[in-house]
Amino acid sequence: MGDTIFIIAVIACIAVVIVLMLGLGGFAKGGAFNKKNSNKLMRYRLGAQFVAVCLIVAYVLLR
């Protein structure tokens, strides 16, 4: 069970990095994409970070 949570936590961390890179790329590029999606990407990143932190805490507590 612990290893499964660890793997899911790693996947969640990778998802955070992907969303962060999309947001930074849109911010650097600017234009219509940034205006349309910047807040949405920030909300997705915050949600993904929350899930990742909860999974990491659950993994630590189960260890």
VMD Tcl script that draws the C-alpha trace (Angstrom):
set ca {
  {0.00 0.00 0.00}
  {2.80 2.43 0.87}
  {4.58 1.94 -2.43}
  {1.36 2.55 -4.34}
  {0.84 5.87 -2.59}
  {4.47 6.78 -3.30}
  {4.06 6.09 -7.02}
  {0.83 8.09 -7.15}
  {2.52 10.95 -5.26}
  {5.38 10.98 -7.77}
  {2.88 11.09 -10.64}
  {1.08 13.98 -8.90}
  {4.39 15.85 -8.54}
  {5.10 15.33 -12.23}
  {1.63 16.69 -13.03}
  {2.42 19.79 -10.95}
  {5.63 20.34 -12.91}
  {3.82 19.93 -16.24}
  {1.10 22.43 -15.32}
  {3.75 24.82 -13.96}
  {5.73 24.62 -17.21}
  {2.59 25.26 -19.25}
  {1.84 28.33 -17.13}
  {5.38 29.65 -17.32}
  {5.50 29.06 -21.07}
  {2.24 30.91 -21.56}
  {3.43 33.75 -19.33}
  {6.72 34.06 -21.21}
  {5.02 33.95 -24.58}
  {2.21 36.32 -23.59}
  {-0.59 37.02 -25.99}
  {-4.09 35.58 -26.18}
  {-3.16 32.19 -24.70}
  {-1.85 33.81 -21.53}
  {-4.88 36.08 -21.15}
  {-7.30 33.21 -21.70}
  {-5.64 30.46 -19.63}
  {-3.36 31.98 -16.98}
  {-5.88 31.90 -14.10}
  {-7.16 28.47 -15.09}
  {-3.64 27.02 -15.17}
  {-2.87 28.58 -11.78}
  {-5.98 26.98 -10.29}
  {-5.05 23.61 -11.80}
  {-1.53 23.92 -10.38}
  {-2.81 24.76 -6.91}
  {-5.19 21.80 -7.00}
  {-2.46 19.47 -8.20}
  {-0.10 20.74 -5.49}
  {-2.76 20.16 -2.83}
  {-3.27 16.58 -4.01}
  {0.49 15.97 -4.20}
  {1.10 17.32 -0.69}
  {-1.77 15.27 0.73}
  {-0.38 12.12 -0.90}
  {3.12 12.82 0.40}
  {1.77 13.37 3.93}
  {-0.27 10.17 3.68}
  {2.82 8.27 2.53}
  {4.88 9.63 5.44}
  {2.17 8.83 7.96}
  {1.80 5.29 6.68}
  {5.53 4.73 6.85}
}
mol new
graphics top color blue
foreach p $ca { graphics top sphere $p radius 0.5 }
foreach p [lrange $ca 0 end-1] q [lrange $ca 1 end] { graphics top cylinder $p $q radius 0.2 }
display resetview
